[in-house]
Amino acid sequence: MDANRYLTGVWVRAARRFHRRAAAPLLWCLLPSDCFACRRPLRGWQRLGACLSCWTSFRTLEPPLCPGCGLPRPPGTDLMGPAGGRCSSCVLRPPPGGPVRAAVPYDEHARAFLLRAKLGRRPELLEPLGEHLATVLERDGFAGAGFSVVPVPSHPWTGLRRGFHPAVEIARPVARRLALALDLGLLARGWARHAPVKGLTAAGRRRQVARAFRVRGSAAGRRLVLVDDVMTTGATAGACAAVLLGAGAVEVRIASWARTLPSAGPIPRL
């Protein structure tokens, strides 16, 4: 039975690779369409329904960044001063666990890709986004040997409806690129439904998700990289980090592909 399951998995992965590398590109050439991000006609080179211009237009969050929350700091920030370059929010209220890092701001361009992946049920779009995040984390030396990668779980009903969990699809290339273990079962989300978080303040979101997550298995003594697709107020990631630390984790670092910047205003989490 195990051998049959293994062979089935091999064939499924091979079929997905064939579709991604051969069948889908051929169909896109025979049946031209518009780029889902910029809405311009796709002419010539494209990838997964988006033009190469859109794939290369993401604004990577560059230093100086707050060593705590990972938000951009003004140019010329003194990283060697008493606060170590941290923003006032992190000085007054340090984030739970360890540092936070994101690859891009959650602007309209990044939102178009996540909407396409989530609402369009296109999980294959999330793999290159995870590779992008992995490149940023590898460049910054965000996590080394001894860490494990843990994705933020979606609500079970949402996962069943979509057929995939966005954070898992992003976490896979992160773990692979950084040569870290991927633990898909350590963190779980309860089935209980809560009121929508849209329009809630950061404090309201924290209260809403505080009891939504639980640890399955052992987190004692472990160093973890918590991966999500997008951070808005940080309430969800903060709740996950608090639960993991409460279960005995030594350190929880948070990595997200996209991050809402304070000046951009709140964008509802998908």
Backbone torsions as a table, in degrees:
resi	resn	phi	psi	omega
1	MET	NA	-43.1	179.6
2	ASP	-63.9	-39.2	179.4
3	ALA	-64.6	-41.7	178.6
4	ASN	-63.7	-41.3	178.9
5	ARG	-64.7	-39.6	179.4
6	TYR	-64.0	-45.9	-179.6
7	LEU	-64.7	-37.1	177.4
8	THR	-62.6	-43.0	177.9
9	GLY	-62.2	-38.9	178.6
10	VAL	-63.0	-44.4	-179.6
11	TRP	-67.2	-38.0	178.9
12	VAL	-64.4	-45.0	178.9
13	ARG	-64.2	-38.8	178.5
14	ALA	-64.7	-40.5	179.1
15	ALA	-64.6	-39.9	178.3
16	ARG	-64.7	-41.5	178.5
17	ARG	-63.7	-41.2	178.7
18	PHE	-62.6	-43.1	178.9
19	HIS	-63.3	-43.0	-176.4
20	ARG	-70.2	-37.7	-171.5
21	ARG	-97.2	-22.7	-175.2
22	ALA	-125.7	-57.6	-173.8
23	ALA	-64.6	-49.5	-177.8
24	ALA	-62.7	-46.7	176.9
25	PRO	-58.6	-37.3	178.6
26	LEU	-65.2	-42.9	178.7
27	LEU	-63.8	-39.3	-179.8
28	TRP	-65.9	-30.4	177.6
29	CYS	-74.0	-39.4	-178.7
30	LEU	-76.1	-31.9	-177.4
31	LEU	-123.8	80.8	-176.4
32	PRO	-63.6	150.4	-179.6
33	SER	-146.3	-173.7	-180.0
34	ASP	-96.8	152.5	173.7
35	CYS	-64.7	129.7	-177.0
36	PHE	-70.2	-18.3	-177.0
37	ALA	-89.7	-49.8	-176.9
38	CYS	-104.1	-9.7	177.2
39	ARG	70.0	10.1	175.3
40	ARG	-84.9	152.0	-180.0
41	PRO	-58.5	138.7	176.9
42	LEU	-79.5	117.6	-179.5
43	ARG	-124.9	119.3	178.1
44	GLY	75.3	-122.7	-171.5
45	TRP	-75.5	134.4	175.6
46	GLN	-158.3	169.5	179.3
47	ARG	-142.9	120.1	174.5
48	LEU	55.1	35.4	175.2
49	GLY	90.1	3.9	178.0
50	ALA	-124.5	144.1	179.9
51	CYS	-71.9	159.9	-178.6
52	LEU	-65.0	-29.4	177.1
53	SER	-61.6	-42.2	179.3
54	CYS	-70.2	-34.7	178.6
55	TRP	-66.2	-27.6	-176.9
56	THR	-103.5	11.7	-176.2
57	SER	-100.7	4.9	178.9
58	PHE	-68.7	139.8	178.4
59	ARG	-94.8	102.7	179.0
60	THR	-70.1	136.6	177.4
61	LEU	-71.7	117.4	-174.6
62	GLU	-109.6	154.8	175.3
63	PRO	-60.4	156.1	5.0
64	PRO	-79.6	136.5	177.7
65	LEU	-122.7	150.1	175.6
66	CYS	-63.0	126.8	179.5
67	PRO	-63.3	-17.2	179.8
68	GLY	-90.1	-71.0	-174.2
69	CYS	-87.3	-12.8	177.8
70	GLY	79.9	8.0	179.0
71	LEU	-80.7	151.1	-178.7
72	PRO	-60.7	143.7	177.3
73	ARG	-112.7	158.3	179.4
74	PRO	-61.1	145.8	175.7
75	PRO	-56.1	140.9	-179.3
76	GLY	86.0	7.8	177.8
77	THR	-59.4	134.8	-178.7
78	ASP	-79.6	98.9	-179.1
79	LEU	-75.8	-9.6	-179.6
80	MET	-105.5	3.9	-178.7
81	GLY	-74.6	-175.5	-178.4
82	PRO	-56.9	-35.3	-178.8
83	ALA	-87.2	-4.5	179.6
84	GLY	63.5	26.5	179.8
85	GLY	84.3	1.1	-179.1
86	ARG	-72.6	149.7	177.1
87	CYS	-76.4	168.4	-177.0
88	SER	-63.9	-34.4	180.0
89	SER	-63.3	-40.4	-179.1
90	CYS	-74.5	-29.2	176.1
91	VAL	-67.4	-43.5	-178.1
92	LEU	-78.4	-35.7	-177.3
93	ARG	-143.2	86.5	-178.5
94	PRO	-59.9	142.7	177.4
95	PRO	-65.3	149.9	179.3
96	PRO	-64.9	147.4	177.8
97	GLY	79.5	-129.3	-177.5
98	GLY	-114.8	-155.7	-176.2
99	PRO	-70.2	163.9	178.8
100	VAL	-118.9	139.0	179.0
101	ARG	-141.8	136.8	175.1
102	ALA	-127.6	157.2	-178.4
103	ALA	-88.4	-43.8	-174.3
104	VAL	-137.2	157.4	171.5
105	PRO	-72.4	147.3	179.8
106	TYR	-83.8	76.0	178.2
107	ASP	-98.5	-171.8	-177.3
108	GLU	-63.8	-32.5	-179.8
109	HIS	-67.8	-48.4	177.8
110	ALA	-64.1	-37.9	-179.7
111	ARG	-62.6	-36.2	179.3
112	ALA	-61.3	-39.3	-179.7
113	PHE	-70.1	-42.6	-179.3
114	LEU	-69.6	-36.5	176.0
115	LEU	-62.2	-44.2	179.2
116	ARG	-60.6	-43.0	-178.7
117	ALA	-68.5	-45.7	-173.6
118	LYS	-79.9	-58.8	-176.5
119	LEU	-73.4	-29.2	178.1
120	GLY	-87.5	0.8	-178.6
121	ARG	51.4	56.6	-179.8
122	ARG	-123.3	71.8	-177.0
123	PRO	-62.7	-22.8	-179.8
124	GLU	-63.9	-20.8	176.6
125	LEU	-69.0	-24.3	-174.6
126	LEU	-79.1	-22.2	-180.0
127	GLU	-62.7	-50.3	177.3
128	PRO	-65.0	-27.9	175.5
129	LEU	-67.9	-39.2	174.8
130	GLY	-64.8	-36.6	176.5
131	GLU	-64.9	-37.3	176.8
132	HIS	-62.4	-47.5	177.9
133	LEU	-60.6	-41.9	-179.7
134	ALA	-61.6	-39.0	178.7
135	THR	-61.9	-42.9	179.2
136	VAL	-64.6	-44.9	-178.8
137	LEU	-66.4	-39.1	179.4
138	GLU	-65.9	-41.7	179.4
139	ARG	-62.1	-38.2	-176.7
140	ASP	-87.7	-1.6	-177.5
141	GLY	60.2	42.0	-171.6
142	PHE	-66.9	-38.4	-178.1
143	ALA	-150.3	136.3	-179.2
144	GLY	-118.9	-158.2	-178.1
145	ALA	-57.4	141.7	180.0
146	GLY	100.5	-13.9	176.7
147	PHE	-90.9	154.2	171.5
148	SER	-123.3	149.7	-179.3
149	VAL	-97.1	128.6	179.9
150	VAL	-127.2	118.5	178.3
151	PRO	-79.3	150.1	174.0
152	VAL	-75.3	120.6	-176.7
153	PRO	-75.5	141.5	171.5
154	SER	-74.5	167.6	172.4
155	HIS	-62.8	138.9	-176.5
156	PRO	-53.7	-41.1	179.6
157	TRP	-64.5	-39.5	179.0
158	THR	-65.1	-41.1	177.8
159	GLY	-63.2	-40.1	178.0
160	LEU	-65.9	-39.7	-178.9
161	ARG	-68.2	-41.6	-179.5
162	ARG	-78.6	-35.5	-174.7
163	GLY	91.6	3.5	178.8
164	PHE	-162.0	165.7	177.1
165	HIS	-114.4	116.9	-175.6
166	PRO	-53.8	-44.2	-177.8
167	ALA	-63.7	-33.7	178.3
168	VAL	-65.1	-43.1	-178.6
169	GLU	-65.5	-31.4	177.6
170	ILE	-79.9	-34.5	-177.8
171	ALA	-68.7	-30.9	-177.5
172	ARG	-58.6	-55.0	178.8
173	PRO	-66.0	-27.7	176.6
174	VAL	-63.8	-48.8	-180.0
175	ALA	-63.8	-40.6	-178.9
176	ARG	-65.4	-45.6	-176.9
177	ARG	-67.8	-38.6	-178.3
178	LEU	-88.4	-0.3	179.9
179	ALA	57.4	45.8	178.7
180	LEU	-115.3	154.7	177.0
181	ALA	-68.7	143.9	177.8
182	LEU	-109.3	118.0	-178.6
183	ASP	-109.5	101.6	-176.3
184	LEU	-85.8	-15.3	-173.7
185	GLY	-107.9	0.4	-174.3
186	LEU	-70.7	-39.3	-175.1
187	LEU	-114.0	131.6	-179.5
188	ALA	-129.1	155.4	178.7
189	ARG	-115.1	137.4	-178.0
190	GLY	-69.5	164.6	-178.1
191	TRP	-84.3	-15.0	-176.1
192	ALA	-62.3	137.5	176.9
193	ARG	-91.1	138.6	177.4
194	HIS	-115.6	166.5	177.5
195	ALA	-62.8	149.8	179.6
196	PRO	-56.5	142.2	-178.9
197	VAL	-88.2	-6.6	-179.2
198	LYS	-59.9	128.1	177.9
199	GLY	89.6	-8.5	179.2
200	LEU	-77.3	152.1	173.3
201	THR	-73.7	171.2	178.3
202	ALA	-59.6	-41.5	179.0
203	ALA	-64.6	-39.1	178.8
204	GLY	-65.1	-39.9	177.4
205	ARG	-64.7	-40.0	179.6
206	ARG	-62.1	-43.1	178.8
207	ARG	-65.6	-35.9	-176.6
208	GLN	-65.3	-40.0	-173.9
209	VAL	-100.6	1.4	-173.0
210	ALA	-57.1	-35.8	-176.1
211	ARG	-110.3	17.2	-174.8
212	ALA	-83.3	-19.2	-172.4
213	PHE	-116.2	154.7	176.1
214	ARG	-146.4	158.1	-179.2
215	VAL	-99.4	131.6	174.8
216	ARG	-113.2	123.1	-175.1
217	GLY	96.6	-157.3	-174.6
218	SER	-113.8	128.1	173.6
219	ALA	-110.0	-1.1	-174.3
220	ALA	-59.9	128.2	176.1
221	GLY	73.6	7.3	-174.4
222	ARG	-96.4	151.4	172.4
223	ARG	-108.8	126.9	-168.6
224	LEU	-127.8	147.1	170.2
225	VAL	-111.5	112.1	-179.5
226	LEU	-87.9	121.4	-173.7
227	VAL	-114.0	133.7	175.8
228	ASP	-135.9	167.4	179.4
229	ASP	-82.7	-38.7	-178.5
230	VAL	-149.6	141.9	173.8
231	MET	-114.5	132.0	175.0
232	THR	-106.1	-87.5	176.6
233	THR	-84.2	-14.6	-176.6
234	GLY	86.5	5.3	-177.4
235	ALA	-64.3	-43.9	-177.8
236	THR	-65.6	-49.5	179.8
237	ALA	-63.0	-38.8	178.6
238	GLY	-63.4	-39.9	178.6
239	ALA	-65.3	-42.0	178.4
240	CYS	-63.2	-44.4	179.5
241	ALA	-61.9	-42.1	-179.7
242	ALA	-62.7	-40.5	179.5
243	VAL	-65.6	-43.0	-179.4
244	LEU	-67.1	-40.9	177.1
245	LEU	-65.9	-38.0	177.5
246	GLY	-65.4	-24.7	178.2
247	ALA	-88.4	5.2	173.7
248	GLY	108.4	2.7	177.9
249	ALA	-63.0	142.4	-179.2
250	VAL	-78.6	-39.2	-177.4
251	GLU	-152.8	140.6	176.6
252	VAL	-130.1	109.0	175.3
253	ARG	-96.2	146.7	-173.8
254	ILE	-115.7	127.3	178.8
255	ALA	-128.0	131.9	-180.0
256	SER	-136.2	141.9	179.3
257	TRP	-65.0	-46.0	-178.7
258	ALA	-119.3	153.9	-176.9
259	ARG	-144.6	127.8	175.3
260	THR	-72.4	126.6	177.6
261	LEU	-89.0	146.6	-176.0
262	PRO	-55.0	-38.3	-177.8
263	SER	-71.5	-17.9	-177.2
264	ALA	-82.8	-14.1	-177.7
265	GLY	80.7	162.9	-177.1
266	PRO	-71.4	135.6	172.8
267	ILE	-116.7	126.6	-175.8
268	PRO	-58.0	138.1	176.5
269	ARG	-70.3	138.6	-178.1
270	LEU	-78.8	NA	NA
